[in-house]
Amino acid sequence: MSENIQKSYQELVELKFQLYNSLFLTLPLDAIEQTGLLLPLLQEACSSGLEKEKSPEQIITDFFQEHKSHFTEEEQITFLFKVIQYVERQIVLIDALEEAAYNKIHRISDSDSWSRISNKVKRRRMEEQAEQVMKSFGVRVVLTAHPTQFYPGAVLAIASDLKTSIENGDVALSRDLLQQLGKTAFYKKQKPTAYSEALSLMWYLSNVFYPAVGELMDKIEQDFPQEEGQENQLVKLGFWPGGDRDGNPFVKVDTTLKVAEKLRFNIIACYSQDIKELKRRLSFKVISDILEQLDTDFINELTGKSNSSKLNINYLIERINEIERLLIKDHQSLFLGKLQNFKRKVKSFGFYFASIDIRQDSRMIGKAFLALVEQNPELLPSNWEQLSTELQLDFLLSPKESIQWKPLEDDVLQDTLESFGVIQKIQEKNGEAGAHRYIISNCRGSLDVAKVKALAHWCAWGNQKLSVDIAPLFETVDDLSGAGESMQEIYQNKNYQIHLEQRKMQQTVMLGFSDGTKDGGYLTANWSILKAKEQMTAVSRKNQVEVLFFDGRGGPPARGGGNAHMFYSAMGKQVESQQIQMTVQGQTISSHYGIKEAAVHNLSHLLTAGIENNLFNKASAELNQEQRSLMEKLSESSFEKYEALKQDPLFIPFLEERSTLKYYGMANIGSRPSKRGKSEGLVFEDLRAIPFVGAWSQLKQNVPGFYGLGTALEQENDRDQLTACKQLYQESIFFKALISNSMQSMSKTNFALTAYMKDDPKFGSFWTMIYNEYLLTKKLVLEISGQHELLEDNARSRKSIQLREKVVLPLLSIQQYALIQIQKIKEGNNSPFVKEYEKMVMRSLFGNINASRNSV
């Protein structure tokens, strides 16, 4: 299978890239001395130069000396910007080629597929058990407000058309589209607003997820028909843009309401289109009248003429059921499948499309709480500070009357208080599923949960039943280790037990891979999260609560990315797995869910991982005591090594002076600031995971994805335990996934790019320390996995990474060249072009992010 995929990739992507790229590079796109024709020469100069241990500065300087010695510095800068533009567009071409060949270069019908699981269930005659599992099991994919890859709408449209033209073999049209691509702007001159981020993501909801979920639900229905009236929980979507306030002062209540309205508008637009298709086929007496009325209802809402109270989920399902009965009774079930496909989508998306989560940092929640109490001292007992935690919890979690408060001077704190009322307003119009979760970032314990519940009553619900799930987000290693105890404290409270009874005895808990890795390193973060899940599962089961784990997974393995199916397959019986909930962000949205085929494939993977865990006894997912002891030792050694790196006095200066870290804040990538605090200098705790991981990715060092793993394995080798590590790799899905995802990080490294830093008077030894850990980790992960090269067992990923890294190499070399020039200018070199070099660094961020597809 691997050889077939490798061959397919070579034929359908690599060879076709050479063909289309040769067309692209000869197009008349600029007047700068035929940049396109010189790009292959620059690419070769970068590749051979790095092999000869030349610095990027020397490579670029030599290139100009050989090919354009007459260029002034200003002309050189202009040329390099043109190269960046070409490389950006080459990456779009690779994306289009891979999407056109998606079904042939991915294991669509392999052991992870829905069809295989379905057949396995039938062979074992487990249909009844499977049906029971699917009544409570579900997947929730949450699109987050971290847009690190979104092309402008015009570029997305061209890319989509390019994919189609490649599929059809229309080379002439492809050439024209490449020329259009070359003349269309990629760069956003203005920072996106939180609302514009939401609009960008909604394109994926309407154009990909809507048809993909319908197709997937049709497949499932064929094998396991759902009972009439059963609420469909199998696939749900979540949405963070417009609701995520954590560190983003630009998200306000009006933003949240606008996003909720637009989500409702978009799902109705999708329904309206489906109704028009149904009208073409169901042209029968009575049925056509019902469809005509629904069509009118939808159009009236879309044009602002509707009484929205009429158009709700119950009304729509009743009309569909009526049509269904008439089709079966009077029309021999003609075109019944089309109607039922529509019905499944309606059950999945309601009138909200994707559920908006409200998220805020616990520190901001605490400040808002204190500000409210300062205005209204009578809200707390006079001896509040002297009360025990248990008594404070009991007070905060008891029913509260709503109150009025004077507007706060701090806009963020005022918005934090108002956000609770916003949830109510969304529920009134879009249904409870439209917004029903409040996520507490940086949650430190049970009191943070209790404060949110108290604020919800004071600021919105009063003494009414609270229709909101309060979800603590545990992120740091310390908070993860205490998560079980925190949940036990909150479960024991009788008032919170009443709240849980009203929420189907379900408790959502979010776990943060990104900040966990930033805090404790790759191996320790993953192990800490697994242990936290086990602890919270045990505590929840003891209290008869079903805990729903919501994983904050970023794009790269350093932020919880990588092979999601393998990760969820690794969850044994000690981890509650009735739901798979995860964030999807950045380039992962477009790479995993950018086209319908990919979305169906990846959603199927998540479903099969969860259903397998709930149906079959997966002994390979369980760690025995000896294996757990080994994992604990590996984690301790890895953490110690990573912590030493973090505490190195050169750690922060290296990121500030030698990486692209500060340029993430300058680039118009996202609406929110690149750090949480307002301090002038760089404070590690305030640094967001995206720029942190992204800076290491731009350096092609990917430290958060491997650092400490090699040292941990070496220490076990010194104890003659490497054989035990090999056995653990063979027997544990969890450990294999951990190693495999780290391999993915390391396969995207290129230390030759920054090898010139080894001679740096200030940072030479620091760079060498990182490089040595990389060499050690690569050597030992290959040894314990039995592979001869990184990702040897994943031909498609390996080939894709190799092609993308080759194409992006000139861009990375230019970025390093610009950083070196900026450093020289700071050290006293006179140049009027410092702003241009800074812009060059910033512009080159995008191409590398887009090429890597999961780099931040």
N, C-alpha and C positions, 0 to 999 in steps of 0.2 A: 504493500500500500504506500509506504513512504517513498519508494523508488518511482511509483506511478505519479505521485503528487509532484515529486521533484521534476520529473520529465514534463509533466503538464505545465508546471510553473516556467520552466525554461522555454517551452514552445509558445505558451499563451501570454506570457508577461515579458520575460527577458528579451526574446527575439523580436517580439512586436515593439518593445520599447526602443530597440535600436532602429527599427523602421520608422516609427512615428517621430522619434527624437531627431532623426536625420532630416525629416521634413521640417520639423519645428525650428531647428537651428539655422536653416537656410531661409527662413521667412524674413521678409523686409520689415523688421519690427523696430529698428532704431538706426540712427545715423552715426553711431559712435564706433566707427572703424570696424564694423561687422563683428560685434561682440559675440554673436552666436557661433560664428566660425572659430573664434579664438577660445571658446569655453572648453572644448575637448583638450586643447593644448594646456590650458590652465589646470584642468583636472589631472592630466598626466603629470604635470609639474608638481602638483600637490602630493600625489601618490608617491612618485619616485623621490621627491624631496624629503618627505617624512621618513621614507625607508633609509635614506642617507643621513638621517638625524639632523636635517636642516630645520631651523625654526621657521614658523609661518612668515615672519618678517623677511627672512632671507629668501624664502620661496617666492613671495610676491615681488620683492625687489629684483631678484634674478629674472623673473618672468618679464617684467617691464623692460629690463635692460636688454633682454634678448629679442622681444617682439615689438615693443613700443618705446624705444629709448628716447624718442622726441617728446613724449608726454610730459607736461608739467604736473605738479602735484595735484592741482585742481582737476586736470584731465584724467589722472589716474583714479581719483576719487569717483568721478563720474562714471568711469568704466566699471569700477568695482560695484557701484550701485546697480548698474545694468546687469552684471553677472548675478547679483542677488535676485533680481527680478526674473532672470531666465531660470535659475535653479528653483525658485518658488513654483514656476509653471511646469517644470519637469516633474515636480512632485505630484502635482494635480494629474499629470499624464499617467504616472505610476498608479495613483489611486484609481483612475478610470479603468486602466488595464486590469487591475486586480479585481475590481468590482464586476467587470464584464466576464471575467473567468471564474467568478466566485464559486459556482457549484462544482467546478472541476479541480480547483486547487484547495478546496476544503473537504474534510471528511464528512460529507453530508449524510452518507448512509453507513457510517462506522458504528462502533459499539456505544457511542454516546447518544445515538439518534432516538427520537421518539418511537420510530417504527420498531426498533430492536426491543425497547422496553415493553411496548405493546405486545409483541410476539412472545416475549418471555412470560408475561402475565398470563397469556392464553395457554401456553404450554403447561404451565404449572396450575392451571385452572384457578387462578386467583382473582377472577373478575370482580367478585363481590368485595374482596378486601381492597382492591384498587379503587372501586367506586366509593367505598367508605373513606379511604385516604383523601380522595379528590373532593370530598365534601368539605373538608377543613383545610386542605393544603392549598397554598397559593404562592405565586411569585409576584413581588412588587419591585419594579424597576423605577428608580427615582432619578430624574434628570436634574442635575444640580446647577447652581449659579456660578460655575467655574469655567467660563468659556475660553479655553486656550487654543482653539483651533478654528473658530467659526469664520469661514470665508464670507465676504459680502454676498448678498442674495444673487447678484448678477453672476458671480463666479460659481456659486452652487448650481445655478441653472445651466451654465456652460458645461460644467463637469458632468452633470446628469445627461445632457445631450451627447457629450463626447463618449460616455460609456455606451450609450445606445448605438451611436455610429460605429464604434469598434465592434460591438456585438454583431452588427449587420454587415461588417466588412466594407463599409462605405468610406474608403480612404480619402476621396475628394472632400466629402463633408467634414471628415476628421481634420483635414488640413485647414479648412476654413475656420473650424471651431478653435483650432490651436492658434490661428492668427488672431481671431477674436479674443481669445484668452490673453494673448500677448499685449493686446491693446486695452485691456480692461483692468482697472485699478484693483489691487489686492489690499492695499494699506488703508486702514481707517484713520483719517486725519484727526478725528475727535474720539475721545474716550466714550465707549458705549454707556448708555444709561441702563439702570436695572430693568427698565421696561423694554428697551430694545434688545437686551439679552434674552428676555422672555420671548419676544417675538421670533428671534432667531431659532430658539429651541422648538417653538410651536410648529415650525416647518417640518421637523421630524415627526411630531405627533400626527399631523394631518396626512403627510405624504408617505410615511413609512409605518409607524406603529398602528395606525388605524387599519390599513389593509392587512398588515402582518398578523395582528392579533385575530382578525376575522378568519384568516386562512388557517392559523394554528388551531383555533377553537373548532373549526370544521373537522380537522384531522382527529382531534380528541373525541369529538362527538360521535364519529364513525365507530370508534372502538368502545367508548364508554358513555353512552347516552346519559345526560343529566336528567334528574327527576324534574317534572313540571313544577315551577315555582321556586326551584332551588336557586339561591343567589350565587351568581358566578364569581368565585374568588380566585380562580386559577391564575389569571393574569390581570394585574392592576398596575397603573402608572402613578408615579408621584412627581411633584414639581417643586423646585426650590426657588427659581428666579421670581423675585417679587415678594417672597415670603422669608427668605434667609436674611436675617438682620445681623448675624454674627460678624462684627467688624466692618459692616457696610453701613455707614451713616446715611447713604443715599437711598436706602429702602425705607419708604414711609408708608403710612396706612393707605394713602391714595394710590400708591404704586400697587399694593397688594390687591386692592379692589379692582383696579384697572386690569390687572393680570387675570383675576378670577372672571371678570366679564368677558375678556378676550378668549379665555379657555372655553367658556360656554358658547360664545359666538362661533368658534372654530369647530366644535363638535356638532353644533347644529348645522353648520355649513356642510360637514361631512354627511350627516344624516340626510340633508336636503338633496345632495347629489345621489345618494343611494335610493331615495324615494323616487326621484326622476327615472332612475334605471328600472325600478320595480314597476312604475307606471307603464313603461314600454312593453312589459311582458304580462302583467296582471291587468289586462284590459277588460275584465269581466264585470257584469252588472253588480252593483252594490260595492264590490271590492274597489272598483275604480273610483267610486264616490268617496270612500274612506281615504284612499290614497291622495285624492285631490284635496281633501280637507287637511290632511297632514302636510301636504306640500304648501298649502296656503298658510297654515300655522307657522311653519318654518320660515317662509318668506317674510311673513309679518314680523316675526321676531328679529330676523336679520336686518330688516329695514326699519326697525324701531316702532312698529305699529302694533306689537303684540301685547296682550295681557299675559305677562310671564307667569302669573299664578296658575294659568290653565295648562301651560306647556311644562309638564313635569314627568317624572319617570313612570308613575303609575298610569297616567293618562296615555302615554305612548305605548306602554306594554299592553294595556287593555285593547287598544286599537289593533296592534299587531296580532294579539291572540284571536281577536274577532276575525281578522283576515285569514289567519291560519285555519280556524274552524271551517270557514266558508270554502277555502281551497280544498280541504280534505272531503268535506261533505258534498260539494256541488261540482268540483272541477278536477276530480281524479288526482289531486295533489300536484297539479301542473305547476312547475317552477317553485315548488315548496322549498327546495334547498336554498334558493336565493333569498326568500323571505326569512328563513331560519338563520342564515348567515347574518342578516341585518339585525335580527333579534339578539343574537349572541353579542354583537358589538354594542348594542344598546345596553345590555346587561353589564358589559365590561366597563363602559365609559359614562353611563348615565347622562346627566347634563352638566358634568364638571370636567370630563375628559381625563384630567390628571389631578390628583389631590394635592393641594398646596399645603406644604408644611411650613409652620412658623418656627424659626429658630433664633435664639438669642443666647449670648454668652452669660454664664451664671454670675459673673462679676457685674454686668450691666443690670441683670435682673435684681441682684442684691442692692445695687445703688437705687434703682427705681423703687424697690420695696422700702428702703430707708427714707427716700424722699416723700413717699406717700404717708408713711408713719409720722414723719416730721410735721407734715401739714395737719395730720389727724392723730395726735398722740393717744387718743382714747382707743385706737384700734388694737393696741397691745396692753397687756396687764402692766401695772406700774413696776412690778418686780421682774420684768421680762428677762433681764440679764442674769438674774439669779436662778432662773428655772433650769431644770435639767433638760437635756436634749429630748428625752421622752415626753416631758410635759410641753415643751415648745412645739414638738411635732403634733401632739394631741390638740393643742390650741389652733395651730395653723390649718390643720386638716379638717377641723369641724366646720359645719355650714356657716356661711357668712352672709350678711345683708350687703347689697350693693351700696356704694357711696358715691358722692360727688367730690371731685378734687379740682383745685385751681391749676391752671396750666403751669407746667414746670418750665423753668428757664432753659434747661438743657433739652434740646430737641430730641436727642436719642432716648433719654429717659421718658420724655412725654410719649414718644412713639411706642416705647416698650409697654407702657400702661394701656395705650389705645389699641394695641395689637390684639388684645383679648376680645374687644368688641368687634373687631374686624372679622374674626372667626365666626362670630354669631351671624353677622350680615351675609357672609358667603354661604353659610349653611341655610339661611332663609331662602336664598335664591337658587343655589346650585345643588342643594341637598347636603345632608351631614357629611357625606363622603367628600364633598368639595374642599373641606378644610377641617381636620379633626385631630391634628397632632401638634403639640408644642414641644419642641426639642430643646433641651438645655445643654448647650455646649459647655465644655470644661466643667462638667458636673463634679462636685467634690463630695457629695454625699446626700443623705436623705433630707436634710434641711432645705437644700436647693429645690428638691421636688416639692416639698411642702409649701415653700414660698410661692411657687408658680400656681399651685392650687388655690392658695389664699388670694393671690392677685386676680385670678380668673373670676372668683366669686365677687370680690370687692369691685372690680372694674367692669364686669359684664353680667355674669350669670345670677348674682345675688344668691338667694337660697334655693334656686332651681337646680335640677339635676345637671351635672356638668357633662356636656357632650363632647369632651376633649380627652384624648389620650396624652398623658404627660410622660415624655420619653427622655430619661437621662442619657446623656452622651458621655461615656467614660473614655478618656483619651491617653493620659499619661500612664506610665508603668505603675506608679504608686496608686493612682485612682483605679486602675484595672484590678490591682491586687485586692483592693478594699471594696470592689463592686458587690460581691456576694453579701458582705456584712451590711452594706448600705441598703440593699434591697430587703434583707431580712428585717432591718429596723422599720422600713416603710410598710412592709407587709403586715407586721405585727399590730399596726395601729388600726383600731376598730373603725375609725372614720374612713381610712383609706380602703379598708376591706369593703365598705359599703360602696365606695366609688368603683372599685374593681367589679363588684357584682353588677353594677350598672353598665360596665364595659365588657361584658361577656367573660369576666375573669381572665382577661388578657392584659399583659403588661409589655409594652414595647420598650426595649433597651437598645440604644445605639452604641456601637463600638467604633472608635476612630483609629483606623490603620495609619493615616497620614501623620497625625501628631504623635501617635504611639511610636512609630518608627523614628521620627525626628527626636523624640525624647530618649528612647532606649535602644535604637538600632534595629536592623532588619530581623534578625533571628529572635531576639528577646520580645519584640513587639508581637510577632506572630504567635509565639509560645504563650505570652501573657494573655493575649486575646482568647486563645483556645482554653486556657485554664479559667479565665474569667467566665467564659460561656458555660463551662462545666460547673463552676461554683454557683452561678446564678440559676442554672437549670435545676440543680439539686435543691437550692433554697426555694425556688418557685414551685417545684413539684411538692415539696414538703408543705407548702402553704396552699396547695391546690390551685395554683395560678399557672396559666400557660404563658410562658415568656416568649415573645417574638423578637428575635435578634435582627437588628437593622445594621448592616455593615457599611460604614463609610469608606468605600473603596475608591481610590483615585485611579489614574491611568496606569502608571508604572508599578511594578512589584513593590517598590519602595513605599508606595502609598496604598497597598492592598490590591493592586491590579494583577495582571497575569492571567493564568488559566482559572477562570471562575468555576467551571464545571468540576475540575479536579479539587479545588478548594472545598466546595460544598459536598463533594463525595467523601471528603476526608472527615466529615463530622460524624462521629460515632453515636451510639445510643445514649451516651452521657450528655449529649448536647441536644436540646430541643430543636426540632427541625420541621415543625408544622408549617413554617413559613420561610421563604427565602426572600429577604429584603436587602437591597443594595443600591448604593448610589452609582450612577454612571455619569462621567464628566469628561470635559475636554475632548481630546481627539478620540477617546474611546467611544463616544457617542457616534461619531461618523464612521469609525473603523468597524465597530461591532453592530451598529444599528443604522448605518447610513443608507442602506438599500433594503428592500423588503426581504430578499433572499437571506441576507445576513441576519436581519432581525428575527425571522422565523427560526433560523438555524440556532442562534444564540439563546433565544427564549426557550426553545426545545431542550437545549443542553441544561438550562437551569431547572426546568420542570423534571427532566429525567433524573437529575442529581437528587432532587428533593424526594421524588416518588420512590426511587430506589432506597434511599435512607429510611423511608417509612414503611416500605413493604418487605424488604429483604434483610436478613441478618448479615450485616457486613462486618465480619470479624476483622477484616484487614483495616477497618477504620479505627479499631480500638487499640490503644497502647497498653501493653502490660506494665507491671510495676518496674521491671528492669528497663524497659524502653523509656518509661517516664523519668526514671532516675538519670538515664543517659541524656535525655532532652534537657533536664534541669541543669546538668553539668555544662552542656553545650551553651545553654542560654546564659549561665553565669559567666562563663569565659568570654562569650561574645559581648555581653553587656560591659564587662570590665574593659575590654579593648576599645569599644565604641565610646564609652564614657571618658576614657583617657584622651581620645581624639577630641571630644567636645571640650574638655577642660584644658587642652593645649592652648597656651597663650596666643598661638598663631592661628587658631581655628577661625575666629571671627575676622581678624585682619585679612586672612587669606581670601575669605569669601567677599569681603568688602573691596579689596585691592586687586584681586586677580581673577575674579569671576564676573558674571553678568548680573549678579544679584540685584544691584540697585536699578538696573535697567528694566526690570519687570515692572517697577513702579512708574517708570517713564513711558513704557509702551502702552498703547491704547488697546490692551488685551481684555481687561474686565472692568466692571464698574466700581469695584471695591478697592480700597487701599491694599498694598502688599504686606502690611503688618497691622496688628491690632492696636498697639499703643501709640501714643503721640510723642514719644521720646525722640530727641534729636538723633542720638546715636543708635546703633543696631543693638537691640536687646534680644537675645536668643529666644526667650519665652514668648515675645510678641510676634516673632517671625512666622508668617504663614508657611504651611508645608509646600504650597505650590511653588513660590519663588525659591524656597530652600532646595527642594528636590530638583527643580528646573535649573538652578544655577549649576549644580553638579552635572546635570545632563548636558548643558551647553559646553561644559569643559570636557565632555566625553569621559568623565571619571565615574559617574553614577555611584558615588560612595554610599548613599543610603540603601542601595540595593544589594550590597554584599559585605560591607565593612564589618569585621569581627567574626564573620563566619569561618574564614580560613584559619584564624588563630584558634578558634574553638575546636575545629577539627584537628588541628596540629597537636593541641594539648591532649586530645583523646588518643592520637597516634603515639604520643610520648608515653601514654599509660597503656600502650598495647591494646587499645580499644577501637582501632580503625576498622577492624573486621566487624565489630558490633555496629559501627556506623553504616557499613555497607549492608549489613543485614537489615538495619532499620530502614534504609532506603528501599530495599526490596519488599519489605513487609508493611510499611506504613505509608498510606496514601498521603497523609499530612506531611510527612517529612519529604516524600518524593515531590510533592507540590512545592514545598518550600525551596528545595534545591533547584527544581526546574525553573521556577520563577526568578531565582537569583541568577541562574544561567542566562535568562533573557536579559536581565540588567547588564551582565558582564559582556554579553554579545554586542551590546551597543556602546561599549567603551572603546577608546582609541587614545592610549596614553602617549602615543607618538606625537599627537597634536600639541601637547603641553610639555613634552620632554625637555624643551629649552628651560623650563622652570627649575630643573634639577641643579642648574648652575646659578640660580638666583641667590644672591648673598643673604637675603632675608628668609626666603621660603624654600630654598633648595632641599633642606633636610625634611621639611614637612611634606613636600611633594613626593620625595623618595619613600617616606614612611607609608603613604597611601598606595603608591605603586607596588611596593613590596607586599602589602596585604592583598592587593589584587592578584599578583602572581601566585601567592600562596593559596588563595581561595580557588582560583581557576584550577591549579594543579590538583588540589584535594577533592573538589567537587567532581572533576573528571574521573578521578581514581575511585571514589565511592560509587559513582553511577555506572562505571564500566564503559563510559563513552570516550571517544578519541578527540572529539571536538564539541564545543558548546552547542547545545540543541541538535545533536546528531539524530535524536529520535523525533525531531519535528522539522521535517524538510521544508515545509511551506514557510514557517516562521523564519528559519535560518536563511533561506534564499531571499525572502522579502527584505529582511534586515540588511543582508549583504548588498542588495541592489540599492536600497535607500541610503545606506551609509556611503556608498561609492558616489552617488549623485550629489549628496549634500556636502561632500568633503571640501570643494572650493569655497562654499559658503562659510564653513567652520574655520577654514584657514584665513579667510578675509576677516572674520570676527576676531580671531586672535591677533591678526595683524593690526586691526584697529585698536584693540585693547593695549597693545604694546605702544602704539603711537600716542595714545592718551596718557599712558604712564610716563613716557618720555617728556611730553609737554608739561606734565605736572612737576617733573624733576628739573625743568628749566629750559627745555628745548622750545624755541620760539616757533609758533605756527599759528596762522590765522584760521586753521581748519578744525579746531578742537570740537566744535559743535557738529561738524560734518562727520567726524570719526565717532562721536557718541551716537549720532543718528544711525551710523553704519552698524554699530553693535546692536542697537535696538531693533533695526530692521531685520538683521540676520537671525534674531530670536525666532521669528515666525516660521521661516523656512525649516529650521531644525526641529521646532515643535511639530510642525505638520508632517515632516518626513518620518519622525519617530513614531507618531500616532499614539504613543502612550508614554511620553517623556515627562509629563508633569501632572 
